[in-house]
Amino acid sequence: MNPSQIDKSRVALRFAQAGQSYTEHAIAQKQICQYLMQLMLEHLPIQHQARVFEIGCGSGNLSHLLLQNLQIDQLILNDIYADVQRHFAQLQQIDWRIGDIEQLELPAQLNLVTSSSALQWMTDLRAVFNKIACALVQDGFFCFSIFGQQNLKEIKALTGQGLEYHTLPELEHVLRQSGFDVLHLSEQIKTLHFSHPKQVLQHLKATGVTATSTSHRWTKHSLQQFYHDYQQFSETDQQGQTQYLLSYHPIYCIARRTT
């Protein structure tokens, strides 16, 4: 899917519908947040970050890690739909910027901007990176994860549905052009295992990822065909059980604003 074709209202609706189930089912996303937090602790020179802004906070996997691991004076959270605020009912010290980050005016004088598993939805990543650079103080940090080209490759192969993802060299180029010094850039392939292709679709629906499928409508026949074709992405485990694979391809970046 070309980024310019992303329907942000559909994305918001799908993630809102998945709000109850996301925390339970977003296994890969939770692990990605934990690894991103680990990288931040390795690269941030101090744990005190006065003003922190998170893009696409969702149910708060990364937000809670930020609060547990950093000394934050003001945490400002963003997501595209307001209903995410219910995940943070117990927390008082949070400010909100609800809406499409590409349209919003960002808070100023930020010490840290962070995001996990959200920036792949941007239609103009260069413009977003430029906005973030302008919102950061000198030597402020931009720490994020984003998905790469092997993400959900099985689904794209069988349905033709999926986002257009960026490569590491593309991301590094855009970051440097936006005035960032890239301190860390790495990637992983995370593979989830399911006992039936139906569970793969249920997992995607429960995490809101079906927001990409603008025109895909399942019929009884197309579902059966999908289950059949998914055999090519299966393997047998040590107990002799067939496991169906689903790939996630997180890219991690720690960058610092230098200009």
C-alpha positions as a Markdown table, in Angstrom:
| # | Residue | x | y | z |
|---|---|---|---|---|
| 1 | Met | 0.0 | 0.0 | 0.0 |
| 2 | Asn | 1.4 | 3.3 | -1.0 |
| 3 | Pro | 1.6 | 5.6 | 2.1 |
| 4 | Ser | -0.4 | 8.3 | 0.3 |
| 5 | Gln | -3.3 | 5.8 | 0.2 |
| 6 | Ile | -3.5 | 5.2 | 3.9 |
| 7 | Asp | -6.9 | 6.0 | 5.2 |
| 8 | Lys | -6.2 | 7.5 | 8.7 |
| 9 | Ser | -9.8 | 7.3 | 9.8 |
| 10 | Arg | -9.8 | 3.6 | 9.0 |
| 11 | Val | -6.6 | 3.1 | 10.9 |
| 12 | Ala | -8.1 | 5.0 | 13.9 |
| 13 | Leu | -11.3 | 2.9 | 13.8 |
| 14 | Arg | -9.4 | -0.5 | 13.5 |
| 15 | Phe | -7.1 | 0.3 | 16.5 |
| 16 | Ala | -10.1 | 1.6 | 18.5 |
| 17 | Gln | -12.0 | -1.6 | 17.8 |
| 18 | Ala | -8.9 | -3.6 | 18.9 |
| 19 | Gly | -8.3 | -1.5 | 22.0 |
| 20 | Gln | -9.6 | -4.1 | 24.5 |
| 21 | Ser | -7.7 | -7.0 | 22.9 |
| 22 | Tyr | -4.5 | -5.2 | 21.9 |
| 23 | Thr | -2.7 | -5.5 | 25.2 |
| 24 | Glu | -3.3 | -9.2 | 25.4 |
| 25 | His | -2.5 | -10.1 | 21.8 |
| 26 | Ala | 0.3 | -7.6 | 20.9 |
| 27 | Ile | 3.1 | -10.0 | 21.9 |
| 28 | Ala | 5.6 | -8.8 | 19.4 |
| 29 | Gln | 4.8 | -5.2 | 19.9 |
| 30 | Lys | 5.3 | -5.6 | 23.7 |
| 31 | Gln | 8.7 | -7.2 | 23.2 |
| 32 | Ile | 9.7 | -4.5 | 20.7 |
| 33 | Cys | 8.9 | -1.8 | 23.3 |
| 34 | Gln | 11.0 | -3.6 | 25.9 |
| 35 | Tyr | 14.0 | -3.8 | 23.5 |
| 36 | Leu | 13.6 | -0.1 | 22.5 |
| 37 | Met | 13.6 | 0.9 | 26.2 |
| 38 | Gln | 16.7 | -1.2 | 26.7 |
| 39 | Leu | 18.4 | 0.7 | 23.9 |
| 40 | Met | 17.3 | 4.0 | 25.3 |
| 41 | Leu | 18.9 | 3.2 | 28.7 |
| 42 | Glu | 22.1 | 2.3 | 26.9 |
| 43 | His | 22.3 | 5.5 | 24.9 |
| 44 | Leu | 20.6 | 8.3 | 26.8 |
| 45 | Pro | 23.4 | 10.1 | 28.8 |
| 46 | Ile | 21.1 | 10.8 | 31.7 |
| 47 | Gln | 17.8 | 9.2 | 32.9 |
| 48 | His | 16.3 | 12.5 | 33.7 |
| 49 | Gln | 14.3 | 13.7 | 30.6 |
| 50 | Ala | 12.2 | 16.7 | 31.5 |
| 51 | Arg | 9.8 | 16.8 | 28.6 |
| 52 | Val | 9.0 | 13.5 | 26.8 |
| 53 | Phe | 6.6 | 13.1 | 23.9 |
| 54 | Glu | 5.4 | 9.7 | 22.7 |
| 55 | Ile | 3.8 | 9.3 | 19.3 |
| 56 | Gly | 1.2 | 6.5 | 18.9 |
| 57 | Cys | 1.0 | 5.4 | 22.6 |
| 58 | Gly | -1.8 | 2.9 | 22.1 |
| 59 | Ser | -2.5 | 1.0 | 25.2 |
| 60 | Gly | 0.7 | 2.2 | 26.9 |
| 61 | Asn | 3.2 | -0.6 | 26.5 |
| 62 | Leu | 6.1 | 1.9 | 26.0 |
| 63 | Ser | 4.5 | 4.7 | 28.1 |
| 64 | His | 4.6 | 2.6 | 31.3 |
| 65 | Leu | 8.2 | 1.6 | 30.6 |
| 66 | Leu | 9.2 | 5.2 | 30.2 |
| 67 | Leu | 7.6 | 6.1 | 33.5 |
| 68 | Gln | 9.3 | 3.1 | 35.2 |
| 69 | Asn | 12.8 | 3.7 | 33.8 |
| 70 | Leu | 13.2 | 7.5 | 33.3 |
| 71 | Gln | 12.8 | 10.5 | 35.5 |
| 72 | Ile | 10.2 | 12.5 | 33.6 |
| 73 | Asp | 8.8 | 15.9 | 34.6 |
| 74 | Gln | 6.2 | 16.0 | 31.9 |
| 75 | Leu | 5.0 | 13.1 | 29.7 |
| 76 | Ile | 2.9 | 14.1 | 26.7 |
| 77 | Leu | 1.1 | 11.3 | 24.9 |
| 78 | Asn | -0.3 | 11.2 | 21.4 |
| 79 | Asp | -2.6 | 8.8 | 19.6 |
| 80 | Ile | -4.9 | 9.1 | 16.7 |
| 81 | Tyr | -8.1 | 8.3 | 18.7 |
| 82 | Ala | -9.1 | 9.7 | 22.1 |
| 83 | Asp | -10.3 | 6.4 | 23.5 |
| 84 | Val | -6.7 | 5.4 | 24.4 |
| 85 | Gln | -6.9 | 7.7 | 27.4 |
| 86 | Arg | -8.9 | 5.0 | 29.3 |
| 87 | His | -5.7 | 2.9 | 29.4 |
| 88 | Phe | -4.1 | 5.6 | 31.6 |
| 89 | Ala | -6.9 | 6.3 | 34.0 |
| 90 | Gln | -4.7 | 5.7 | 37.0 |
| 91 | Leu | -2.0 | 8.1 | 35.9 |
| 92 | Gln | -2.3 | 11.8 | 36.7 |
| 93 | Gln | 0.9 | 13.3 | 35.3 |
| 94 | Ile | 0.1 | 12.9 | 31.6 |
| 95 | Asp | -0.8 | 15.6 | 29.0 |
| 96 | Trp | -2.5 | 14.6 | 25.7 |
| 97 | Arg | -2.2 | 15.6 | 22.1 |
| 98 | Ile | -4.9 | 13.5 | 20.4 |
| 99 | Gly | -5.0 | 13.4 | 16.6 |
| 100 | Asp | -3.0 | 12.6 | 13.4 |
| 101 | Ile | 0.6 | 13.4 | 14.2 |
| 102 | Glu | 1.1 | 14.6 | 10.6 |
| 103 | Gln | -1.5 | 17.3 | 11.2 |
| 104 | Leu | -0.9 | 18.3 | 14.8 |
| 105 | Glu | 1.4 | 21.0 | 16.0 |
| 106 | Leu | 4.0 | 19.3 | 18.2 |
| 107 | Pro | 4.9 | 20.5 | 21.7 |
| 108 | Ala | 8.0 | 22.6 | 21.8 |
| 109 | Gln | 11.3 | 22.2 | 23.8 |
| 110 | Leu | 11.1 | 18.5 | 24.0 |
| 111 | Asn | 14.0 | 16.5 | 25.5 |
| 112 | Leu | 12.9 | 13.1 | 24.1 |
| 113 | Val | 10.5 | 12.1 | 21.4 |
| 114 | Thr | 9.8 | 8.4 | 21.2 |
| 115 | Ser | 7.5 | 6.0 | 19.3 |
| 116 | Ser | 7.1 | 2.3 | 19.0 |
| 117 | Ser | 5.4 | 0.4 | 16.1 |
| 118 | Ala | 3.5 | 3.5 | 14.9 |
| 119 | Leu | 5.6 | 5.5 | 12.4 |
| 120 | Gln | 5.0 | 3.1 | 9.5 |
| 121 | Trp | 1.6 | 4.6 | 9.2 |
| 122 | Met | 3.0 | 8.0 | 8.2 |
| 123 | Thr | 2.3 | 9.3 | 4.7 |
| 124 | Asp | 5.3 | 11.6 | 4.7 |
| 125 | Leu | 8.0 | 10.3 | 7.1 |
| 126 | Arg | 10.5 | 13.0 | 6.0 |
| 127 | Ala | 8.0 | 15.8 | 7.0 |
| 128 | Val | 7.4 | 14.0 | 10.4 |
| 129 | Phe | 11.1 | 13.7 | 11.1 |
| 130 | Asn | 11.6 | 17.4 | 10.3 |
| 131 | Lys | 8.7 | 18.3 | 12.7 |
| 132 | Ile | 10.3 | 16.2 | 15.4 |
| 133 | Ala | 13.7 | 17.8 | 14.9 |
| 134 | Cys | 12.1 | 21.3 | 15.2 |
| 135 | Ala | 10.3 | 20.2 | 18.4 |
| 136 | Leu | 13.4 | 18.9 | 20.1 |
| 137 | Val | 15.9 | 20.9 | 22.1 |
| 138 | Gln | 19.5 | 20.9 | 20.9 |
| 139 | Asp | 21.0 | 17.4 | 21.5 |
| 140 | Gly | 17.5 | 16.1 | 22.3 |
| 141 | Phe | 16.8 | 12.5 | 21.5 |
| 142 | Phe | 14.5 | 10.7 | 19.0 |
| 143 | Cys | 14.2 | 7.0 | 19.8 |
| 144 | Phe | 11.8 | 4.8 | 17.9 |
| 145 | Ser | 10.9 | 1.5 | 16.4 |
| 146 | Ile | 9.3 | 1.1 | 13.0 |
| 147 | Phe | 8.6 | -1.9 | 10.9 |
| 148 | Gly | 10.7 | -3.0 | 7.9 |
| 149 | Gln | 10.0 | -4.7 | 4.6 |
| 150 | Gln | 9.8 | -8.2 | 5.9 |
| 151 | Asn | 6.9 | -7.2 | 8.2 |
| 152 | Leu | 3.9 | -9.5 | 7.8 |
| 153 | Lys | 5.4 | -10.8 | 4.6 |
| 154 | Glu | 3.2 | -13.9 | 4.7 |
| 155 | Ile | 0.0 | -11.8 | 4.6 |
| 156 | Lys | 1.3 | -9.6 | 1.8 |
| 157 | Ala | 2.3 | -12.6 | -0.3 |
| 158 | Leu | -1.2 | -14.2 | 0.0 |
| 159 | Thr | -3.5 | -11.1 | -0.1 |
| 160 | Gly | -1.4 | -8.4 | -1.7 |
| 161 | Gln | -2.3 | -6.2 | 1.3 |
| 162 | Gly | 0.3 | -4.4 | 3.3 |
| 163 | Leu | 2.2 | -1.1 | 3.8 |
| 164 | Glu | 5.2 | 0.1 | 1.9 |
| 165 | Tyr | 8.0 | -0.1 | 4.4 |
| 166 | His | 11.3 | 1.8 | 4.6 |
| 167 | Thr | 14.8 | 0.2 | 4.6 |
| 168 | Leu | 17.6 | 1.0 | 7.1 |
| 169 | Pro | 19.6 | 3.0 | 4.5 |
| 170 | Glu | 16.4 | 5.0 | 3.6 |
| 171 | Leu | 15.7 | 5.8 | 7.3 |
| 172 | Glu | 19.3 | 6.8 | 8.0 |
| 173 | His | 19.4 | 9.1 | 5.0 |
| 174 | Val | 16.1 | 10.8 | 6.0 |
| 175 | Leu | 17.2 | 11.2 | 9.6 |
| 176 | Arg | 20.5 | 12.8 | 8.6 |
| 177 | Gln | 18.8 | 15.1 | 6.2 |
| 178 | Ser | 16.5 | 16.1 | 9.1 |
| 179 | Gly | 19.4 | 17.1 | 11.3 |
| 180 | Phe | 19.9 | 13.9 | 13.4 |
| 181 | Asp | 23.0 | 12.0 | 14.3 |
| 182 | Val | 22.1 | 8.3 | 14.2 |
| 183 | Leu | 23.7 | 6.6 | 17.2 |
| 184 | His | 22.0 | 3.2 | 16.8 |
| 185 | Leu | 20.2 | 1.5 | 13.9 |
| 186 | Ser | 19.4 | -2.2 | 13.9 |
| 187 | Glu | 16.8 | -4.7 | 12.8 |
| 188 | Gln | 15.3 | -8.0 | 13.9 |
| 189 | Ile | 13.0 | -10.6 | 12.5 |
| 190 | Lys | 10.5 | -11.8 | 15.1 |
| 191 | Thr | 8.4 | -14.9 | 14.2 |
| 192 | Leu | 5.2 | -15.8 | 16.0 |
| 193 | His | 3.8 | -19.3 | 15.7 |
| 194 | Phe | 0.1 | -20.3 | 15.4 |
| 195 | Ser | -1.6 | -23.7 | 15.3 |
| 196 | His | -3.9 | -22.6 | 12.4 |
| 197 | Pro | -4.0 | -19.8 | 9.8 |
| 198 | Lys | -7.4 | -18.7 | 11.3 |
| 199 | Gln | -5.5 | -17.8 | 14.5 |
| 200 | Val | -3.2 | -15.6 | 12.4 |
| 201 | Leu | -6.1 | -13.6 | 11.1 |
| 202 | Gln | -7.6 | -13.4 | 14.7 |
| 203 | His | -4.2 | -12.1 | 16.0 |
| 204 | Leu | -4.1 | -9.4 | 13.3 |
| 205 | Lys | -7.7 | -8.3 | 14.0 |
| 206 | Ala | -7.0 | -8.3 | 17.7 |
| 207 | Thr | -4.0 | -6.0 | 17.3 |
| 208 | Gly | -5.7 | -3.6 | 14.8 |
| 209 | Val | -3.2 | -4.5 | 12.0 |
| 210 | Thr | -6.1 | -5.1 | 9.6 |
| 211 | Ala | -6.3 | -1.4 | 9.1 |
| 212 | Thr | -4.3 | -1.9 | 6.0 |
| 213 | Ser | -6.9 | -3.9 | 4.2 |
| 214 | Thr | -9.0 | -1.2 | 2.6 |
| 215 | Ser | -10.6 | -3.3 | -0.1 |
| 216 | His | -10.1 | -6.9 | 1.1 |
| 217 | Arg | -13.3 | -8.7 | 1.9 |
| 218 | Trp | -13.2 | -12.4 | 3.0 |
| 219 | Thr | -15.7 | -14.9 | 1.6 |
| 220 | Lys | -16.0 | -18.5 | 2.7 |
| 221 | His | -14.1 | -19.5 | -0.5 |
| 222 | Ser | -11.3 | -17.0 | -0.1 |
| 223 | Leu | -10.8 | -17.9 | 3.5 |
| 224 | Gln | -10.5 | -21.6 | 2.7 |
| 225 | Gln | -8.0 | -20.6 | -0.1 |
| 226 | Phe | -6.1 | -18.5 | 2.3 |
| 227 | Tyr | -5.9 | -21.4 | 4.8 |
| 228 | His | -4.7 | -23.7 | 2.1 |
| 229 | Asp | -2.1 | -21.3 | 0.7 |
| 230 | Tyr | -0.8 | -20.6 | 4.2 |
| 231 | Gln | 0.6 | -24.1 | 4.3 |
| 232 | Gln | 3.7 | -22.8 | 2.5 |
| 233 | Phe | 4.5 | -20.7 | 5.7 |
| 234 | Ser | 4.3 | -23.7 | 8.1 |
| 235 | Glu | 6.8 | -25.9 | 9.8 |
| 236 | Thr | 6.7 | -28.9 | 12.1 |
| 237 | Asp | 7.7 | -28.4 | 15.8 |
| 238 | Gln | 9.6 | -30.9 | 17.9 |
| 239 | Gln | 6.3 | -32.5 | 19.0 |
| 240 | Gly | 5.3 | -33.1 | 15.4 |
| 241 | Gln | 2.7 | -30.3 | 15.4 |
| 242 | Thr | 2.2 | -28.0 | 12.4 |
| 243 | Gln | 3.0 | -24.4 | 13.3 |
| 244 | Tyr | 2.0 | -21.5 | 11.0 |
| 245 | Leu | 4.5 | -18.6 | 11.0 |
| 246 | Leu | 3.9 | -14.8 | 11.0 |
| 247 | Ser | 6.9 | -12.4 | 10.7 |
| 248 | Tyr | 7.4 | -9.1 | 12.3 |
| 249 | His | 10.4 | -6.9 | 11.2 |
| 250 | Pro | 11.2 | -4.2 | 13.7 |
| 251 | Ile | 13.8 | -1.6 | 13.0 |
| 252 | Tyr | 15.2 | 0.3 | 16.0 |
| 253 | Cys | 16.7 | 3.8 | 16.0 |
| 254 | Ile | 18.4 | 6.0 | 18.6 |
| 255 | Ala | 19.1 | 9.5 | 17.1 |
| 256 | Arg | 20.1 | 12.8 | 18.5 |
| 257 | Arg | 19.3 | 16.2 | 17.1 |
| 258 | Thr | 22.6 | 18.0 | 16.2 |
| 259 | Thr | 21.5 | 21.0 | 14.2 |
